[in-house]
Amino acid sequence: MSNNRHQVRANKGFSMIGYTQIDLGIAKYHFEIGAGKVNFEWV
């Protein structure tokens, strides 16, 4: 936590289909909607 903001890390995993980058982007977007962009920073 720095400057009263939490740091969040999201790592791409392995997928046989190959959609992990898209799935990660969707998950990150939903996280931002719920948390609000001012409360955290991606690292």
Phi and psi restraints in degrees (value plus and minus 20) as a CYANA .aco file:
   2 SER   PHI    -155.6  -115.6
   2 SER   PSI     116.7   156.7
   3 ASN   PHI      35.8    75.8
   3 ASN   PSI      18.6    58.6
   4 ASN   PHI      40.8    80.8
   4 ASN   PSI       4.2    44.2
   5 ARG   PHI    -141.1  -101.1
   5 ARG   PSI     119.7   159.7
   6 HIS   PHI    -103.9   -63.9
   6 HIS   PSI     128.0   168.0
   7 GLN   PHI    -122.9   -82.9
   7 GLN   PSI     113.8   153.8
   8 VAL   PHI    -142.8  -102.8
   8 VAL   PSI     114.8   154.8
   9 ARG   PHI    -138.9   -98.9
   9 ARG   PSI     114.3   154.3
  10 ALA   PHI    -147.3  -107.3
  10 ALA   PSI     103.5   143.5
  11 ASN   PHI    -129.6   -89.6
  11 ASN   PSI     119.7   159.7
  12 LYS   PHI     -94.1   -54.1
  12 LYS   PSI     114.5   154.5
  13 GLY   PHI    -121.1   -81.1
  13 GLY   PSI    -186.1  -146.1
  14 PHE   PHI    -115.6   -75.6
  14 PHE   PSI     120.3   160.3
  15 SER   PHI    -162.5  -122.5
  15 SER   PSI     114.3   154.3
  16 MET   PHI     -88.8   -48.8
  16 MET   PSI     -50.8   -10.8
  17 ILE   PHI    -103.1   -63.1
  17 ILE   PSI     -54.8   -14.8
  18 GLY   PHI      78.3   118.3
  18 GLY   PSI      -4.2    35.8
  19 TYR   PHI    -117.5   -77.5
  19 TYR   PSI      -7.1    32.9
  20 THR   PHI     -82.0   -42.0
  20 THR   PSI     -55.8   -15.8
  21 GLN   PHI     -84.9   -44.9
  21 GLN   PSI     -61.9   -21.9
  22 ILE   PHI     -86.4   -46.4
  22 ILE   PSI     -65.7   -25.7
  23 ASP   PHI     -80.5   -40.5
  23 ASP   PSI     -61.1   -21.1
  24 LEU   PHI     -84.4   -44.4
  24 LEU   PSI     -60.8   -20.8
  25 GLY   PHI     -82.9   -42.9
  25 GLY   PSI     -61.2   -21.2
  26 ILE   PHI     -85.1   -45.1
  26 ILE   PSI     -63.8   -23.8
  27 ALA   PHI     -83.3   -43.3
  27 ALA   PSI     -62.1   -22.1
  28 LYS   PHI     -84.0   -44.0
  28 LYS   PSI     -60.7   -20.7
  29 TYR   PHI     -82.0   -42.0
  29 TYR   PSI     -65.6   -25.6
  30 HIS   PHI     -84.6   -44.6
  30 HIS   PSI     -57.0   -17.0
  31 PHE   PHI     -82.0   -42.0
  31 PHE   PSI     -64.1   -24.1
  32 GLU   PHI     -83.0   -43.0
  32 GLU   PSI     -58.9   -18.9
  33 ILE   PHI     -81.5   -41.5
  33 ILE   PSI     -65.1   -25.1
  34 GLY   PHI     -93.0   -53.0
  34 GLY   PSI     -60.1   -20.1
  35 ALA   PHI    -109.1   -69.1
  35 ALA   PSI     -47.0    -7.0
  36 GLY   PHI      63.1   103.1
  36 GLY   PSI     112.0   152.0
  37 LYS   PHI     -84.3   -44.3
  37 LYS   PSI     -40.6    -0.6
  38 VAL   PHI    -102.4   -62.4
  38 VAL   PSI     -29.3    10.7
  39 ASN   PHI    -116.2   -76.2
  39 ASN   PSI     -25.9    14.1
  40 PHE   PHI    -176.9  -136.9
  40 PHE   PSI     150.0   190.0
  41 GLU   PHI    -158.2  -118.2
  41 GLU   PSI     122.5   162.5
  42 TRP   PHI     -97.4   -57.4
  42 TRP   PSI     118.7   158.7
